[in-house]
Amino acid sequence: MSSDVGAPALSRRTLYIAGTVIVVIAVIVVVGGIATRTSDAARLRERADAQAVPTVVVITPGNAGAAATLDLPGRLEAYSRAPIYARVSGYLKSWKVDIGAPVKAGQLLAEIETPDLDQQLLQAQADLASAQANAALAGTTAKRWQSLLASDSVSRQEAEEKAGDLATKQAMVSASQANVDRFLAMKSFTRIVAPFGGIVTARSTDVGALINAGSGAGLELFVVSDTKKLRVYVGVPQNYVSIVKRGTKARISVPEHPAKFYTATVESSSQAVNTASGSMLIQLAVDNANAELLPGGFANVSLDLPRDAGALNIPPSALIFDKTGLRVATVGADSKVTLKPVTIARDFGKVIELASGLAANDRVIESPPDGIANGDLVRVEVADAKAAAPGATGNGERGKN
C-alpha cells in the first residue's frame, strides 16, 4: 500500500522537473534568437555605415618640370617637287622614264615632235637670210654714195638717206636673228629634261598624246621629287604657338613603319593662325636618305614641349566641372573632403597642367564619386607612386588642329 501512494508523488515530481527543463530550454532558445538577431542587426548597421562612407584613391599633384610631347597629325611632302609642263605644243614622240625611276639633273625624260614649230623656224631663217641680203645691198649702196659725195656727184642729203637705209636694214637683220634665236630656244624645249636629281613620282602622258604648251593649257607631263629630305607640315593649335619655336625637335612615326621613329626639326612657320582651323602651319625637315618615308603620306608628329618647373599637374579624371566651375576634391587629415577651385594652364590630354588652386602637398581624389560635397567623410586609399604623378614621366597627348 505504501508503494502505491509513493508512485503518483514520484510521477508528479518527474513531470514538474521535465516541465521546468522544457521552459528553461525554451527561454534559452528565445534569448539566443534575440541575441543573434541583435548581433546580426548590429553587423548590418556597421556594414551599411561602412558602405555609406565612400572609398577614394588619393594622389599628390605631379611636378610638370619634365618635358612633354604634343602629338599632331602631319603631312609629308618632298623637299623639292617640280611638276613638269610642256613649253611647246606638239605630239609626244617618246618618253624615257617611268614612275619610280631615279633621275639626275638634266637627264632626258621625253621628246616632243613639233611640226608647226619646225615650219616657223624655217620661215624665220628665210626671213633672216632675206634681211641679210637686203642689208648687204644697202651697205654696198651706202658705200658707193659716200664715195660719190666726195666728188660732189651726189648731194649730202642723198648720201645720208642711203646710210639711213643701211641702218634700217641692219636693224631688220637683228630682228630676224632674234626671231630665229627665239624659235631655236623653243625648239630646245622639245627635249623634256629633269630640273634636278630625284624620283619620277608621276607620269601623265604617253606616245602620240597631244601636248599643249603651258601649265594653264595642259596637264603636267611628269613630276620629279627630291625625296632625300622631306618637309613635314603640321597645324599647331593656337594655344601652343608660342611654345613651338624654330629648332624644336620632334619625333615622327608613319603607319608603314610603326615601330620606328624619325627625328625632325622645326624650320619655319606661317606666323599666322588659320581662321578655319584655329591653328598655325609649321614646317619641319626630316632626313630621308634611306627612302623609307613617302612624300604625300600621313605622319604622326610628336613635338617636344618644355614645361614650367613650378607647375603642378593632375590626371583629367580628378577634375569636377559643375555649375560652380572647375574644381578638385582634396582630402584633409580628418578624412573629410574639401573642394578647391582650380584654373588650367595647359591640357596635354593625359595630364592637366594647373595654373593655380592646388598646393604640392594636397591629397587629391583621383576619381571623385558623383555628388561629392564639402565636408563629406571618405575612406582614403593611397595610389601607387607612379600613378600619383602622371606628368613626371613626360606623357604626351594628341592635340587638336
Sequence and secondary structure as in RCSB ss.txt:
>XXXX:A:sequence
MSSDVGAPALSRRTLYIAGTVIVVIAVIVVVGGIATRTSDAARLRERADAQAVPTVVVITPGNAGAAATLDLPGR
LEAYSRAPIYARVSGYLKSWKVDIGAPVKAGQLLAEIETPDLDQQLLQAQADLASAQANAALAGTTAKRWQSLLA
SDSVSRQEAEEKAGDLATKQAMVSASQANVDRFLAMKSFTRIVAPFGGIVTARSTDVGALINAGSGAGLELFVVS
DTKKLRVYVGVPQNYVSIVKRGTKARISVPEHPAKFYTATVESSSQAVNTASGSMLIQLAVDNANAELLPGGFAN
VSLDLPRDAGALNIPPSALIFDKTGLRVATVGADSKVTLKPVTIARDFGKVIELASGLAANDRVIESPPDGIANG
DLVRVEVADAKAAAPGATGNGERGKN
>XXXX:A:secstr
 HHHHHHHHHHHHHHHHHHHHHHHHHHHHHHHHHHHHHHHHHHHHHHHHHHHS EEEEE  EE  S EEEEEEEE
EEEEEEEEE  SS EEEEEE   TT EE TT EEEEEE HHHHHHHHHHHHHHHHHHHHHHHHHHHHHHHHHHHH
TTSS HHHHHHHHHHHHHHHHHHHHHHHHHHHHHHHHHTTEEE SSSEEEEEE   TT EE SSTTTS  SEEEE
EEEEEEEEEEEEGGGTTT  TT EEEEEETTEEEEEEEEEEEEEEEEE TTTSEEEEEEEEE TT  S TT EEE
EEEEE   TT EEE GGGEEEETTEEEEEEE TTSBEEEEE EEEEE SS EEEEES  TT  EESS  TT  TT
 B EEEE  HHHH GGGGT  EE   
